Amino acid sequence: QVQLVESGGGLVQAGGSLRLSCAASGSIFRINTMRWYRQAPGKQRELVAAITSGGSTNYADSVKGRFTISRDNAKNTVYLQMNSLKPEDTADYYCNVNVRRYNGNDYNYWGQGTQVTVSS
């Protein structure tokens, strides 16, 4: 099995910064793409940022220039650095990791979610 543990959420004022982390552990042969999603109250879950195993990144238009996704392959960890936070960034943030396990198959796993609240 594979476990994802998220950390780094909290309450911050508008204009502030937070850094989210998501560490994967367990039966992992290789980690493929790692993603961050968010879900605000009453809204659908949306993709915020993604990073491939080769380091290519993409971002939602709403966070471009403010958020940075990165990964540490030695630690099986993905990060989301969030700067210039806005009240509309308030949401539960979830990491999603695509893992190649030793049986040769790929699986998607979700973190437990971490709450980010941005006050105006």
CYANA upper distance limits for C-alpha pairs under 8 A (distance plus 0.5 A):
  1 GLN  CA     26 GLY  CA      6.17
  1 GLN  CA     27 SER  CA      6.06
  2 VAL  CA     24 ALA  CA      7.30
  2 VAL  CA     25 SER  CA      6.13
  2 VAL  CA     26 GLY  CA      5.00
  2 VAL  CA     27 SER  CA      6.31
  2 VAL  CA     28 ILE  CA      7.57
  2 VAL  CA    109 TYR  CA      7.92
  3 GLN  CA     24 ALA  CA      6.12
  3 GLN  CA     25 SER  CA      5.84
  3 GLN  CA     26 GLY  CA      6.74
  3 GLN  CA    109 TYR  CA      8.23
  3 GLN  CA    111 GLY  CA      8.19
  4 LEU  CA     22 CYS  CA      6.80
  4 LEU  CA     23 ALA  CA      6.00
  4 LEU  CA     24 ALA  CA      5.04
  4 LEU  CA     25 SER  CA      7.10
  4 LEU  CA     95 CYS  CA      8.46
  4 LEU  CA    109 TYR  CA      7.92
  4 LEU  CA    110 TRP  CA      7.22
  4 LEU  CA    111 GLY  CA      5.43
  4 LEU  CA    112 GLN  CA      7.91
  5 VAL  CA     22 CYS  CA      5.89
  5 VAL  CA     23 ALA  CA      5.77
  5 VAL  CA     24 ALA  CA      7.14
  5 VAL  CA    111 GLY  CA      6.46
  5 VAL  CA    112 GLN  CA      7.44
  6 GLU  CA     20 LEU  CA      7.66
  6 GLU  CA     21 SER  CA      6.00
  6 GLU  CA     22 CYS  CA      4.77
  6 GLU  CA     23 ALA  CA      7.04
  6 GLU  CA     94 TYR  CA      8.34
  6 GLU  CA     95 CYS  CA      7.90
  6 GLU  CA    111 GLY  CA      6.66
  6 GLU  CA    112 GLN  CA      7.26
  6 GLU  CA    113 GLY  CA      7.08
  6 GLU  CA    114 THR  CA      7.02
  7 SER  CA     20 LEU  CA      6.27
  7 SER  CA     21 SER  CA      5.76
  7 SER  CA     22 CYS  CA      7.01
  7 SER  CA    114 THR  CA      7.02
  8 GLY  CA     18 LEU  CA      7.39
  8 GLY  CA     19 ARG  CA      6.20
  8 GLY  CA     20 LEU  CA      4.93
  8 GLY  CA     21 SER  CA      6.64
  8 GLY  CA    114 THR  CA      7.81
  9 GLY  CA     18 LEU  CA      7.49
  9 GLY  CA     19 ARG  CA      7.93
  9 GLY  CA     20 LEU  CA      6.73
  9 GLY  CA    114 THR  CA      5.83
  9 GLY  CA    115 GLN  CA      5.77
  9 GLY  CA    116 VAL  CA      5.53
 10 GLY  CA     18 LEU  CA      8.33
 10 GLY  CA    114 THR  CA      8.44
 10 GLY  CA    115 GLN  CA      6.63
 10 GLY  CA    116 VAL  CA      5.55
 10 GLY  CA    117 THR  CA      6.66
 11 LEU  CA    116 VAL  CA      6.63
 11 LEU  CA    117 THR  CA      5.24
 11 LEU  CA    118 VAL  CA      6.44
 11 LEU  CA    119 SER  CA      7.88
 12 VAL  CA     16 GLY  CA      6.56
 12 VAL  CA     17 SER  CA      7.72
 12 VAL  CA     18 LEU  CA      8.17
 12 VAL  CA    116 VAL  CA      8.40
 12 VAL  CA    117 THR  CA      6.83
 12 VAL  CA    118 VAL  CA      5.54
 12 VAL  CA    119 SER  CA      6.79
 13 GLN  CA     85 LEU  CA      8.15
 13 GLN  CA    118 VAL  CA      5.86
 13 GLN  CA    119 SER  CA      5.28
 13 GLN  CA    120 SER  CA      6.68
 14 ALA  CA     84 SER  CA      7.44
 14 ALA  CA     85 LEU  CA      5.82
 14 ALA  CA     86 LYS  CA      5.53
 14 ALA  CA     87 PRO  CA      6.78
 14 ALA  CA    118 VAL  CA      6.18
 14 ALA  CA    119 SER  CA      6.17
 14 ALA  CA    120 SER  CA      5.81
 15 GLY  CA     83 ASN  CA      7.53
 15 GLY  CA     84 SER  CA      4.65
 15 GLY  CA     85 LEU  CA      5.38
 15 GLY  CA     86 LYS  CA      6.91
 16 GLY  CA     83 ASN  CA      6.64
 16 GLY  CA     84 SER  CA      5.98
 16 GLY  CA     85 LEU  CA      6.01
 17 SER  CA     81 GLN  CA      7.97
 17 SER  CA     82 MET  CA      5.89
 17 SER  CA     83 ASN  CA      4.91
 17 SER  CA     84 SER  CA      6.74
 17 SER  CA     85 LEU  CA      6.68
 18 LEU  CA     81 GLN  CA      6.69
 18 LEU  CA     82 MET  CA      5.74
 18 LEU  CA     83 ASN  CA      7.25
 19 ARG  CA     79 TYR  CA      7.35
 19 ARG  CA     80 LEU  CA      6.08
 19 ARG  CA     81 GLN  CA      4.94
 19 ARG  CA     82 MET  CA      6.43
 20 LEU  CA     79 TYR  CA      5.97
 20 LEU  CA     80 LEU  CA      5.48
 20 LEU  CA     81 GLN  CA      6.94
 20 LEU  CA     82 MET  CA      8.44
 21 SER  CA     77 THR  CA      7.32
 21 SER  CA     78 VAL  CA      6.34
 21 SER  CA     79 TYR  CA      5.04
 21 SER  CA     80 LEU  CA      7.07
 22 CYS  CA     77 THR  CA      5.94
 22 CYS  CA     78 VAL  CA      5.79
 22 CYS  CA     79 TYR  CA      6.91
 22 CYS  CA     95 CYS  CA      6.92
 22 CYS  CA    111 GLY  CA      7.83
 23 ALA  CA     75 LYS  CA      7.74
 23 ALA  CA     76 ASN  CA      6.34
 23 ALA  CA     77 THR  CA      4.79
 23 ALA  CA     78 VAL  CA      7.13
 24 ALA  CA     76 ASN  CA      5.92
 24 ALA  CA     77 THR  CA      6.64
 25 SER  CA     76 ASN  CA      7.71
 27 SER  CA    101 ARG  CA      6.71
 27 SER  CA    102 TYR  CA      7.66
 28 ILE  CA     99 VAL  CA      7.00
 28 ILE  CA    100 ARG  CA      6.91
 28 ILE  CA    101 ARG  CA      5.52
 28 ILE  CA    102 TYR  CA      7.28
 29 PHE  CA     99 VAL  CA      7.92
 29 PHE  CA    100 ARG  CA      6.03
 29 PHE  CA    101 ARG  CA      5.39
 29 PHE  CA    102 TYR  CA      5.85
 30 ARG  CA     99 VAL  CA      6.47
 30 ARG  CA    100 ARG  CA      5.54
 30 ARG  CA    101 ARG  CA      7.32
 31 ILE  CA     53 SER  CA      7.38
 31 ILE  CA     76 ASN  CA      7.85
 31 ILE  CA     97 VAL  CA      7.67
 31 ILE  CA     98 ASN  CA      6.59
 31 ILE  CA     99 VAL  CA      5.06
 31 ILE  CA    100 ARG  CA      6.56
 32 ASN  CA     52 THR  CA      6.65
 32 ASN  CA     53 SER  CA      5.56
 32 ASN  CA     97 VAL  CA      7.73
 32 ASN  CA     98 ASN  CA      5.76
 32 ASN  CA     99 VAL  CA      6.22
 32 ASN  CA    100 ARG  CA      7.50
 33 THR  CA     50 ALA  CA      7.38
 33 THR  CA     51 ILE  CA      6.15
 33 THR  CA     52 THR  CA      4.73
 33 THR  CA     53 SER  CA      6.18
 33 THR  CA     97 VAL  CA      6.73
 33 THR  CA     98 ASN  CA      6.04
 33 THR  CA     99 VAL  CA      8.46
 34 MET  CA     50 ALA  CA      6.22
 34 MET  CA     51 ILE  CA      5.91
 34 MET  CA     52 THR  CA      6.90
 34 MET  CA     53 SER  CA      8.40
 34 MET  CA     78 VAL  CA      7.29
 34 MET  CA     95 CYS  CA      7.81
 34 MET  CA     96 ASN  CA      6.38
 34 MET  CA     97 VAL  CA      5.05
 34 MET  CA     98 ASN  CA      6.84
 35 ARG  CA     47 LEU  CA      7.93
 35 ARG  CA     48 VAL  CA      8.03
 35 ARG  CA     49 ALA  CA      6.20
 35 ARG  CA     50 ALA  CA      4.70
 35 ARG  CA     51 ILE  CA      6.88
 35 ARG  CA     95 CYS  CA      6.14
 35 ARG  CA     96 ASN  CA      5.51
 35 ARG  CA     97 VAL  CA      6.77
 36 TRP  CA     47 LEU  CA      6.78
 36 TRP  CA     48 VAL  CA      5.99
 36 TRP  CA     49 ALA  CA      5.85
 36 TRP  CA     50 ALA  CA      6.89
 36 TRP  CA     80 LEU  CA      8.07
 36 TRP  CA     93 TYR  CA      7.33
 36 TRP  CA     94 TYR  CA      6.16
 36 TRP  CA     95 CYS  CA      4.99
 36 TRP  CA     96 ASN  CA      6.61
 37 TYR  CA     45 ARG  CA      6.99
 37 TYR  CA     46 GLU  CA      5.90
 37 TYR  CA     47 LEU  CA      4.88
 37 TYR  CA     48 VAL  CA      5.57
 37 TYR  CA     49 ALA  CA      7.63
 37 TYR  CA     93 TYR  CA      6.20
 37 TYR  CA     94 TYR  CA      5.60
 37 TYR  CA     95 CYS  CA      6.70
 37 TYR  CA     96 ASN  CA      7.89
 38 ARG  CA     45 ARG  CA      5.97
 38 ARG  CA     46 GLU  CA      5.99
 38 ARG  CA     47 LEU  CA      7.10
 38 ARG  CA     48 VAL  CA      7.12
 38 ARG  CA     91 ALA  CA      6.39
 38 ARG  CA     92 ASP  CA      5.93
 38 ARG  CA     93 TYR  CA      4.75
 38 ARG  CA     94 TYR  CA      6.39
 39 GLN  CA     43 LYS  CA      6.76
 39 GLN  CA     44 GLN  CA      6.45
 39 GLN  CA     45 ARG  CA      4.79
 39 GLN  CA     46 GLU  CA      6.83
 39 GLN  CA     91 ALA  CA      5.74
 39 GLN  CA     92 ASP  CA      5.78
 39 GLN  CA     93 TYR  CA      7.04
 40 ALA  CA     44 GLN  CA      7.77
 40 ALA  CA     45 ARG  CA      7.85
 40 ALA  CA     90 THR  CA      6.98
 40 ALA  CA     91 ALA  CA      4.68
 40 ALA  CA     92 ASP  CA      6.80
 41 PRO  CA     91 ALA  CA      7.46
 47 LEU  CA     59 TYR  CA      8.44
 47 LEU  CA     60 ALA  CA      7.21
 48 VAL  CA     59 TYR  CA      6.29
 48 VAL  CA     60 ALA  CA      5.63
 48 VAL  CA     63 VAL  CA      7.68
 49 ALA  CA     57 THR  CA      7.67
 49 ALA  CA     58 ASN  CA      6.13
 49 ALA  CA     59 TYR  CA      4.85
 49 ALA  CA     60 ALA  CA      6.75
 49 ALA  CA     68 THR  CA      8.47
 49 ALA  CA     69 ILE  CA      6.97
 50 ALA  CA     57 THR  CA      6.00
 50 ALA  CA     58 ASN  CA      5.95
 50 ALA  CA     59 TYR  CA      7.14
 50 ALA  CA     69 ILE  CA      7.43
 51 ILE  CA     55 GLY  CA      6.20
 51 ILE  CA     56 SER  CA      5.94
 51 ILE  CA     57 THR  CA      4.93
 51 ILE  CA     58 ASN  CA      7.28
 51 ILE  CA     69 ILE  CA      7.27
 51 ILE  CA     70 SER  CA      7.43
 51 ILE  CA     71 ARG  CA      8.15
 52 THR  CA     56 SER  CA      5.79
 52 THR  CA     57 THR  CA      7.11
 55 GLY  CA     70 SER  CA      8.27
 55 GLY  CA     71 ARG  CA      8.40
 57 THR  CA     69 ILE  CA      7.76
 59 TYR  CA     63 VAL  CA      7.12
 59 TYR  CA     64 LYS  CA      6.39
 60 ALA  CA     64 LYS  CA      6.87
 63 VAL  CA     67 PHE  CA      6.12
 66 ARG  CA     82 MET  CA      6.67
 66 ARG  CA     83 ASN  CA      5.63
 66 ARG  CA     84 SER  CA      6.54
 66 ARG  CA     85 LEU  CA      8.14
 67 PHE  CA     80 LEU  CA      7.22
 67 PHE  CA     81 GLN  CA      6.00
 67 PHE  CA     82 MET  CA      4.97
 67 PHE  CA     83 ASN  CA      6.48
 68 THR  CA     80 LEU  CA      6.17
 68 THR  CA     81 GLN  CA      5.55
 68 THR  CA     82 MET  CA      7.10
 69 ILE  CA     78 VAL  CA      7.76
 69 ILE  CA     79 TYR  CA      6.14
 69 ILE  CA     80 LEU  CA      5.11
 69 ILE  CA     81 GLN  CA      6.87
 70 SER  CA     78 VAL  CA      6.31
 70 SER  CA     79 TYR  CA      5.73
 70 SER  CA     80 LEU  CA      7.10
 71 ARG  CA     76 ASN  CA      7.99
 71 ARG  CA     77 THR  CA      6.15
 71 ARG  CA     78 VAL  CA      4.75
 71 ARG  CA     79 TYR  CA      6.43
 72 ASP  CA     76 ASN  CA      6.47
 72 ASP  CA     77 THR  CA      5.79
 72 ASP  CA     78 VAL  CA      6.89
 73 ASN  CA     77 THR  CA      7.00
 85 LEU  CA     89 ASP  CA      6.98
 85 LEU  CA    118 VAL  CA      7.25
 86 LYS  CA     90 THR  CA      8.07
 86 LYS  CA    118 VAL  CA      6.62
 86 LYS  CA    119 SER  CA      8.30
 86 LYS  CA    120 SER  CA      8.05
 87 PRO  CA    117 THR  CA      7.83
 87 PRO  CA    118 VAL  CA      5.18
 87 PRO  CA    119 SER  CA      6.22
 87 PRO  CA    120 SER  CA      6.49
 88 GLU  CA    118 VAL  CA      8.07
 89 ASP  CA    116 VAL  CA      8.06
 89 ASP  CA    117 THR  CA      7.98
 89 ASP  CA    118 VAL  CA      7.21
 90 THR  CA    115 GLN  CA      8.33
 90 THR  CA    116 VAL  CA      5.88
 90 THR  CA    117 THR  CA      5.08
 90 THR  CA    118 VAL  CA      5.94
 91 ALA  CA    115 GLN  CA      6.59
 91 ALA  CA    116 VAL  CA      6.01
 91 ALA  CA    117 THR  CA      7.12
 92 ASP  CA    113 GLY  CA      6.46
 92 ASP  CA    114 THR  CA      5.97
 92 ASP  CA    115 GLN  CA      4.86
 92 ASP  CA    116 VAL  CA      6.51
 93 TYR  CA    113 GLY  CA      5.82
 93 TYR  CA    114 THR  CA      5.76
 93 TYR  CA    115 GLN  CA      6.65
 93 TYR  CA    116 VAL  CA      7.53
 94 TYR  CA    110 TRP  CA      7.27
 94 TYR  CA    111 GLY  CA      6.10
 94 TYR  CA    112 GLN  CA      7.18
 94 TYR  CA    113 GLY  CA      4.99
 94 TYR  CA    114 THR  CA      7.11
 95 CYS  CA    110 TRP  CA      6.30
 95 CYS  CA    111 GLY  CA      5.67
 95 CYS  CA    113 GLY  CA      7.70
 96 ASN  CA    108 ASN  CA      7.26
 96 ASN  CA    109 TYR  CA      6.10
 96 ASN  CA    110 TRP  CA      5.12
 96 ASN  CA    111 GLY  CA      6.92
 97 VAL  CA    108 ASN  CA      6.16
 97 VAL  CA    109 TYR  CA      5.82
 97 VAL  CA    110 TRP  CA      7.11
 98 ASN  CA    106 ASP  CA      7.04
 98 ASN  CA    107 TYR  CA      6.07
 98 ASN  CA    108 ASN  CA      5.00
 98 ASN  CA    109 TYR  CA      6.96
 99 VAL  CA    106 ASP  CA      5.85
 99 VAL  CA    107 TYR  CA      5.77
 99 VAL  CA    108 ASN  CA      6.83
 99 VAL  CA    109 TYR  CA      8.16
100 ARG  CA    104 GLY  CA      6.72
100 ARG  CA    105 ASN  CA      6.13
100 ARG  CA    106 ASP  CA      4.87
100 ARG  CA    107 TYR  CA      7.03
101 ARG  CA    105 ASN  CA      6.31
101 ARG  CA    106 ASP  CA      6.80
101 ARG  CA    107 TYR  CA      8.04
